[in-house]
């Protein structure tokens, strides 16, 4: 069962691009990690995946 699908997801704040063209899916039983230095958008990415914040572009499907 698919839990989450992100297609061409992008997010930026002004001129600062956090991520662009993110494409992936999470299936039931998958284990994932989000790793990066401070200020690179990890928390924003999780908030978008959880539906707490909107992406600037792309499509997100939660199952």
N, C-alpha and C positions, 0 to 999 in steps of 0.2 A: 504494500500500500504506500502510495506517495504521500508524504507529509507536507512538503514544500517544494515549489518550483519557482525559480527566478529566471526571467528571460530579459536580457538586455537592460538590466537595472543599473541606474546611474543616480548619483547624489553628489551635490556640491553646495558649498556655502559661499556665495559671491564668486570670486575668482578661484577659490580653493576647491579643486576636484578631489573628493574623497575616494570615489570609485566610479568606473565607467564600464558598461557592457558586461556586467556580471551575469553569468549563465551557469546554473547548476540545479540539482535536485537533491532532496533528502528523502530517503526511503525509510520505512519503519525498520528499526533495529540498527540504522546507521549511527555511528558516533562521529562527531565533528569537533573541530577546535578552531577558534578564531585567534590568530596570533599576529602581533604587529607592535611597533613602537607607539608611544603615546602620541595622540593627535592624528592618527591615520584613519579613524572612522570605525573602529571595532564596535563601540557601543551604538553608534548610529546604525551600523549594519544589522546588529541584533534587534534594535528597535524597529527597523523596517521589516525584518523577517517576522517579527511578532505582531506586526500590524499597529504598532504604537506611533509610528511616524511614516510619512509618505515619501516615496521615492520621487525623484524629479522625472525620471523616464523609466520605461520598461513595464513588464507585467509580472505580477506575483500571484501565484495560485496556492492557496492553503487547503490541504485535504483533510 
